[in-house]
Amino acid sequence: LFDLGLKPYVIATALEGIIAQRLVRRICAACHERTTPAAELLAQLGAPFAARDLVFHHGKGCAQCGQTGYRGRLALYEVLTPNAELRHMISSGASILDLTRIARKLGTTTLLDDAHAKVQQGLTTVEEILRVLGPQTE
């Protein structure tokens, strides 16, 4: 919106929420099984995926999923609802890093947080998260 020439105060007063969404493939329920992904994959996804107590899943491939291990899709979401502090920061032209810090303080769940939860629920794989979100850096 800034690139379109809108003034920061206009954006700050009109903004009700921001939603980001990415679609990932869902693990096939018919051939769903536990797995241990390669350490290199987990390292590329960052600290949340490096914990030793995590359980990972994948689809081994079957007739129902066409031997892909996936059947259907699900969405990863990130939703930000601005409060007065965030609106003030937007209207004053704060940097994206400052806005991100405040959004995290507000409890905004990032795409990576939602991806982590869906991997732990056995709905998708770390390979799929890496394909869609790419390698994560701090």
Secondary structure, DSSP 8 states (H G I E B T S, - for coil): -TTTT--HHHHHHH---EEEEEEEEEE-SSSEEEE---HHHHHHH-GGG--TT--EEEE---TTTTTSSEEEEEEEEEEE---HHHHHHHHTT--HHHHHHHHHHTT---HHHHHHHHHHTTSS-HHHHHHHH-----
